[in-house]
C-alpha cells in the first residue's frame, strides 16, 4: 500500500484537507462522497487533461455510486478569461448544479482557478474540490483559495478568495506531464525553499534531478513539504495582508514577463517564476541584502534541473527595462502606487520590500536584457 498523507489547512469552518498519494483517482468516490448532499457532481476540466484522466475520475466516483456530469474547456492560459468563465458558469447552470452540490476541478492551475471562481460566484457560492493534475497546481494553485481570471489589464486581477472543500493531489498524475510542464511546476517547488526553508532547498539540490526522472518518493515528499508550507502561511494570513505575500517570490518579475510574452507558450507561469526568483535574488544582492554568491547558487540549481533561468532563455523579443517596469505597475502587489518585491537576505529568508531603488531595479533588468545578446 502506497503512502497517503493528509495536510490540514486550519481555517475554522472552512478548514479542509489536502490528500497526497498515489492512486487517488480510484478512491475519489470514497474521498469526495462524505462531502456530498446527493450522489452527483459536476466536473470542469480541459480537453487534454480530460482525455488522459477524466474516465479514471468518473470510475472512481461511480465505484461509490456517484453520478458525474463533465465539461471540457480548451487548454491554455487564454481559457482563463471572461469567455471561459461565462462558458463554465453557463454550463454549470445548464447542469442544474445546486448550492448544496460540489463542483470538481480536474486540471492544472488554469482550470483550478477558473472552476474555483465559477463556483465562488455560482448561486453566490458553491463548494468545490480541487483535483490538480500538474505539479504547479498540486504544490501551489490548488491550495489556499485564490481563484480568478485574467483580463487585458493583467493576470488574476478579477477573482475571489474561495477555499476548496478538499484537494486530491494524486502523484501518479504527474507521470503524464511533458518534461517542460513538470519543470515549470518545479519553479513553484523551489520557491518554497527559497522563501522560507533553507533545509528544503538543500534537499532539492540533492533530490531534484531524481524528481525530474520520476522518483515517486521524491515527488511525494516535495509535494507534501510544499503544501505544508503553503497551508501554514495561508492559515496565518488567508487574504494576503502580510506573510502570505512571501508566496509571491519571483512573481512581480514573472507577471510582467508573462504580459510581455502575451500569456503564450513562449513562457509558462512556472518558468517565469523561476526566472523571477533568480532576478529577485540578483536584486537582493545588488542592494546588499544577501551575499553576492547567493544568486549564483540559485541559478546553478535551476540550470542543473534544465530549467529556464535568465531572460536569455525566453524566445523572441522582449520590451526594454522601463517597459517591463511599467508592466509591473499593474501587479496586484502594488500598494499606494509603490511596487512591492519579495526580496531575500539568504536562501530561505525572504521578506516583503516596497523600497527598491528604481535605478537598481533598472540596472538589474538592463543587465539581464543585455545578456540576451
N, C-alpha and C positions, 0 to 999 in steps of 0.2 A: 504494500500500500504506500503510495507516494505521500509525502508530507503535505499537509494543508494547514496554513496559518490564517488566523483572523487578526487583523489590526483594527482596533476600535477607534472610531472618531467620536469623542465625547462632547456632544453638543446638546445636552439636555434632551428635550422631547424630539429633537431632530438628529439624535445620535444614530450611527449606523456602523456596520462592519465592512471592511474590505477583506474579502476572502481571496487568498493567494494559494495556488496549487496547480496541479495537472489534472486534466480530465474533468474540469468543472462544467463544461457544456453538457456533458452526460448527466450531471447532477443538478442541472438548472431548475428542474421542476421541484425537487426536494428543497433547494435553497430559496427559491423565489416563492414557492407555494404558500408558506406561512404568512406572507405579506398580503396575499390576495383576499379580497372580499368575495369574489366569484372566480370560478376557474377559467378565466380567459385573460388574454393580454394582447397588446398591440406592439409590434416590433418595428422600429425605424432603423434602417441600415443603408448601405450604399451598394451599388451593383457588384463591384469587385469583391467586397467582403461577403456579401450575400451569397455569391456563387461558391465561396470557399466554406462558409461556416453556418449559414442560415439553417440548412437542413439538420445539422447536428444539434443546434439550439432548439429547433422545433421538436426534434425527437426527445431531447432531454425534458422538455416541458410536457410532451404527450405522455411520457412514462408515468407522470403523476396526474394524468387526466386533464391537463391544462390546454385549452384551445388557444391558438395564436393566429392573428392576422399580421401580415407584414407588408411593408412598402419600402422599396429600394430607390434611393435618390442617386443622382450622378456622383461619381467620385470627384475629389479635388476641392481645394480651398474655395473655388468660385461658388460652390453649393452653399457655403456658409454666409448667405446674404438674404436680402428681403425676399427674393423669389423663392429660394429654398425654404425659408421659414413659412411663407404662405402655403407652399405645396405641402409641407409637413403638417401644419395646423389643419388645413382643409381636409387632408386625408384622415387625420385623427378624428375630426368631426364626422366625416363620412362613415368611419368605422364605429361611430356611436360610443366612443370612449367616454365613460362617466367619471365624475370627480373622484369616486372611490377606487377607480381602476389604477393600473400601473402601466406606464409606457416603458418599453425596454429599448435602450440604445445599444445597438450592436455595431461597433465600428471603432475607428480611431478618433482623434481629437475633434475633427470636423463634425462627425455625426454625434459624438457625445455632447459637444457644445450646442449644436443646433437642436437636437432632440430634447436636451435638458431645458433649453429656453422655450421650445414649443410647449413642453409640459408645464413650465412655470406660468405661462400666460393662458393656457387652455383652461377654460372654466375657472379662471383665477387661481389655478394651481392644482395640478395633478401629480401624484407621486411618480417617480421613475427609478429605474435600475440601470446602472452602467455595466455593460459587458465590453470592456475595452479590448480591442484586437491588435493594437500596436504597442510597442514598448513605451513610446511617448505618452500614450493615453493611460497605460497601466501605472506609470510612476508619477504622472503629473495631472493631466487634464481631467481624468475621471474622478479625482478626489478633491473635495473642497468646495464644491457647489458653485463654481464660477461657470455660468452659461452665457451664451451670447452669439452675436453675428458680427460680420464686418460690414462697413459701409464705405462709400468713396472717400470718407474722411480718415479711415484707418481701421485697424484690427480691433475687434471686441469692444467697440465704443457704444454698442447697444446691447444690453443684456440684463441679467438678474442674478442675484445670489439665490440659488435653489438647490438645496442639498439632495443627493440621491438617497434612496432608502436602503440601498445595498450596492456594492461593487463586486463583481466577479472577475478577478484577474487570473485568467487561465494561461499558465506559462506555455502550454502546448501551442497556443495560437501564434506565438512568436515564431514558430518554425516556418510559417507561411510567408513571413515578411521578406521582401527583397533586401539585399545587403544594405543598400543605400537607406532604406526606411528604418532598418534596425539601428544603424549608426546615427541617424538623425535623432531617434529616440534616446540613444545613449548620451546625446548632448544634454538632455534634461537629467539623466542619471548623474553625470559627472558634476552638474551644477550643485547637487545636494552636498557632495563632498566639499566643493569649493566654498559654499556659503556657510557651512556650519559643522562639518565633521571631517577633520583632517585625517583621522584614522580610516574613515571610509574611503577617502581619496587614495590613501596609501594602499588599501585593499584593491581598489580599482586599478591602480598601476600594476599590481601583481596579477589580477584576475580578469581584467577587461578583455584581453585577447581571447581567453577561453570562453567568455561570454559570447563574443562575436562568432566563435566557431560552433556554438550551440550547446555548451555545457549547461544542462538543466539546473544543476545545483547552484552554479554561479548566478544564473539568471534569476532563480527563485530568491536567493539572498539579496541580490541587488534591488529587485522589485520590492521586497519586504522592507529593506532598510530605507529606501527612498520614500515609501508610503508611510513608514513610521515617522520619518522626519516631517513630512508634509502634514500628517494627521496632528502631530504635536503643535505645529505652528498654527494650523487652522483652528484648533481648539482654543488657542490663546488669543487669536486675532482673526476672527472669521471674516470680517468685512474690510480687511486691509487698512486698518488705521495706524498700524505701526509695524510690528515684527513681520507680518505676512509679506510686506513689501520686499523682504530679502529673497523671496521666491522669484523675484523678477531680475535676479542677477543675469546680466547679459542681454536682457530683453529690451532696454532702451535702444541699444545699438541694433538689435535684431529686428525690432518692429520698423525702424527706419529703412533697413536693408530690404525687408520684405516689401515695403511700399515702393522702394526704388526699383525692385525687380518685378513689380506688378503682381505680387502674390502668386507667382508662377512656379513651375517646376525648376526654374533656374536656381531657386533657393528654397529648400524645405525649412519648416519652422525650427526643427531641432538643429539643423545646420547653422541657421542664423544665431541660435542660442550659443552654440559652440564658439563661433567667431566672436559673438558679443562678449562671452566670458573672457576670451583671450584679450579683447580690446579693453575690457573693464580692468583686468589686471595690469595691462600696459599703462592705462591711465593712472591707476593707483601708484604704480612705480614712478611714473613721471612726476606725480605730486608728492613723492617722498613718503608715501603711506606704507609701502611694503618694500621688501628687499628687491634690488634690481634684477636678481636672478629668478625671482618667483614667476614672472610672466613666461620665461623660457621653459620652466618646468611644466606649466600648464600646456603650452604649445607642444612640448615634446610628447606628452601623453596623448594629446589629440592626434598628433601625427602618427604615433605608434599604433593607434587604433585605425588609421587610414581615413581620418575624418577631415572635413573642412576645418581650416584653422585660421586663415587670413582672408582679407578681401581679394587677394590674388586668386583664391580658389573659386570665386564666383565668376561664371562665364558671362560674356557680354559686357556692355558698357554700364558704368555706374556714374551717377552725378558727382559733382565736386563736394568737398568737405562742407562748405557752407550750406549747400542744398540738402545734404544729409542731416545737418543740424536742424534745418528748417522742418524736415520730416519728423524729427524727434519731438518737435513742438506740439504735435497732435497726440502724443502718447498720453495714456490715462494717468501716468505718474506725474504729469506736470501739475504743480501747485502754485497758485499765485503767479503764474507765468514763468516759474523757475523750473528748469529741468531737474529731475531727481535721478541720480545714478545710484546703483548699488556698487560700492567700491569695497576694497579689502585691505586689511592690514597684514594678512598672511593667508595661506591655504586654510580654509575652514573658519575664517574670521572676517565675515562680510558685515557691512553696515550701510545705512542709508545716508546719502550726502546730496545736499542741494546747493553746494557752494563750490562747484567746479569752475576754475578759471577758464573763461572762454578761449583764451589763447592756447592753453594747454590742450584742451579738447580739440581745437582746430589743428594743432601740431600733430597730435596722435593720428587723426584721420588723414591729414595730408601725407604723413609718412607712410601710412598703410596703403593709401591710394597710389603713392609713388612706387611702392614695391610691386604694383601690378605691371609696371613696365610700360 
